Amino acid sequence: DGGRFLDFEAALRHARRLLAEGADILDIGGESTRPGAEPVGEDAEIARVLPLIQALKASGAGAISIDTMKPAVARAAVSAGASIWNDVAALRAPGALETAADLACDIVLMHMLGEPRTMQEDPRYADVVAEVEAFLLERAQAAEAAGIARSRIQLDPGLGFGKTLTHNLALLAALPRLVAHGYPVVLGASRKRFIAAIDPSAKNAESRLGGSVAAALCSAAAGVAAVRVPDVEESVQA
């Protein structure tokens, strides 16, 4: 949402709206991972997400996902009621594998080239599909070796996280190949900049709904387990 719901009351109202529109999981994060984004301190990130998770859990909301790269934030969020750790760094932070195994929550392992501040400067691959696939399988194996049950592991190819338009389209086309490994695949394509690279009229995030829904339908047809979308009502209807 680009930080539009940083205020607690606004975030709570929006979360309830998303649930009413048909969201099965709420993905809550206190640190932007957009290209060029600056890191947020651990304490500040916890202060942003914990009150919302606690309020949603108290109101009987369904599955809650914590979007963080930090083990301490994940631990606090799971203690507050989150049941999924969505990690764009794929548990590469010190202590992340051990923390995930200890928490026994579901894990989303995502591929990212570099880190948010620099990932879009000049991303290059010899074979983007093979390299992303190999990375995700290696991280899944590392997670299992750390004691995380295979049934709790989900994979995300990370569209837009160190990828050009060509890379993103190649990964979308290769989704059946990733799905075939047996891990549930999660995909977030909504409102991302590659949509504007296809249609220059989609200059800002708000003007990319059509491309976002198209990507969600493409992903669903390929067998992904979940799509991460801000436009829940439209995506559910599609």
N, C-alpha and C positions, 0 to 999 in steps of 0.2 A: 504493500500500500504506500510505499515511499515515505513513511513517517507521518502520514496524514491523521493517524489515530494514536498519537503519542500520549495525549491526555487520557487518563484512566477512564473517566466517564464516557468519553467518545469511543474509546476502544471497546468498552463493555457493550455499549449500544450496538456498535458495528458487529461485534462477535455474535450477539444475539440475532441480529439481522441475517448474518450468514447462515446460522443454524436454521433459521426459519425458511431460508431460501433453499435448503437442502444439502448443506455441507455435512459430510460425514466426519471430518477431522478438522480441527482448527489448528493452524500452524502459527505459533506466536514467537516473535523474535524481537530482541531489543538492540540489535546491531545491524546496520545496513551492510549488505554484501553486494551492492551495486558496483559497477566499474568505477574506480576512483574513490570509493568510500574509505573514510578514515576509521580506524579501530575505536572501539568503545571500551572503557575500563570494566573490569569484572564486577565491581560493586555497583556501578551505574547500570550495567546490563541487568543484574539481578533485581535492582530496584524498579526497573521498568517492567519486567515481565511477571514477577511474583504476585503482585496484587491482582492482576488480571487472571492468572491461572487459578489462584485461590478462590476468587469470586465465581468464576465459571464452574469450577469443581463443586462449589457449595450449592450452585443452582442446578446441578444435575446435568451439565453439558456432557456430550459424548467424549470421544477420544480427543486428547489434546497433545499436540506435538510442540516440542521446544526446538526452535531453530537457533543453534549456537555452535560455536567451535570450541567453547571453553568447558572442560569437565566440571568445574565448580558450579557453573551456571546450570548445566544439565542436572547435576545432583540436586541442587536447590529446587529446580523446576519439577523433577520427578517426585521429590518429597512433598511438593505442593499439589501434585495431582496429574502431572503430565505422564503419558505412557509411551511416548515415542520421542527419540532423540534424532532430530534431523540435522546432520553435520555436513556442511559443505566442504569441510576439510577431511572427511572420511576417517575420522578417529586417528589423525596423525599428530595431534598435540600431545605433549608429554603427559602420560597418565590416562589418556583418553580410552584406550583399549581396556585397561584395567577397571576404569570407572564404569564403562558400559557393561562389562561382564558383571560387575558387582550390583549394578542397578537392575539388571535383568529386564530392561525395557526393550521395545522394538527399536531398531536402528535403521536410519536411512544413510547410506554411504554415497556421497556425491563426488563426481570428478570435477576438479577445478585446476586449471593450469596457473601456477603461481598463487597470488593472493589478490584480494579485491582491488587494492590500489593500483596494481600494475597489470592485471590479467588480460586486459584488452589492448595493450600497447602494440604488440606485434605477435599474436599467437601463431605458431607454426607446428605442423605435424607432417611426418612422412606419410602416415596413414591414420587419419583421425579415428576411424571406427576401430581399427585393430588396437590402437594405443589406449583409447578410452576403455575398451572391453578388457584389455589385459590389466589395466590399473584397477578397475572395479573388481575383477575376479581376485586379484592379489590382495586387495583390501578385505574382501569377503573371507578369504582364506586366513588372513591375519586375525580377523575378528573371531572366526571359529576356533583358531588355535589358542586365542585368549580366553575361551570358555563361553563365547556368545553362541547360543543355539542357532543353527542354520535357519530355522523357522522364524527367527526374529530379525533376519537381515533382509533389507531392501536396497535396491541399487537405483541411482539416478545419474544419467549421463551428463548432466550439468549444462544444458543449453545456455549459451551466452556467457559462461564462465571460462573465459580464455578461448573463445571460438569466434570465427568469422561466419558470415552468412553461409559460405560453402560448407564449412564444418558442421554448422547446425543442421543444414538440410541433409547432409550425409548421415548424420546421427538419427534424424527423424526417419529416413529411409531404412536405416539398419535396426530399428526397434525390434522387429521380429527376431533378429539374430541375438539381441541382448535378452529378450524374453525367454528364448529357448534354453538358456542356462538354468532355468528353474527358480531363480530368485524373483520375487515380485519387483517390478520396475515402476518407479515413480517418475513423473515428468512435469517440469515446470517450464512452459513456453509462453504463458500469457503476458501480453503487453511488452515483450522484450524487443530490443532494438532491431533485431534481424527482420522483424515484420516490416519496419520502415524501409529497410534495405530492399525489400521486395516491392513495396508500395510506398513511394515517397510522400504520398498524401497523409500517411499515418505518422505525422511528425512528432506527436507526443503520446504518452502512455494511454491517455484517455481515448485516443482515436484509433486504437489498435484492436478493438473488440472483434471485428470480423476475422482478422488473422489469428487472434487468440482462440476463438471457437473452432476455426479450421484446424489448428494444431491439436486441440483437445480431441476432436473427432478422429483425426489421423492417428493419434496415440491410442485412443480406445480401440480402434479397428486393428491396431497392431498387437493388442493384448496387454497393454500396461495395466497395472493394478490400481493406480490412482493418478489423477492429474491435479496439480496445485494451481488454483485459479483465484483471482480476486473477484471475477464476475461469475458468482455462483449461480444465480438464477438463470442467466442466459446459457451457461454451460450445461446445467441440469436439463433445461428444456431441449437443447440441441442433442 
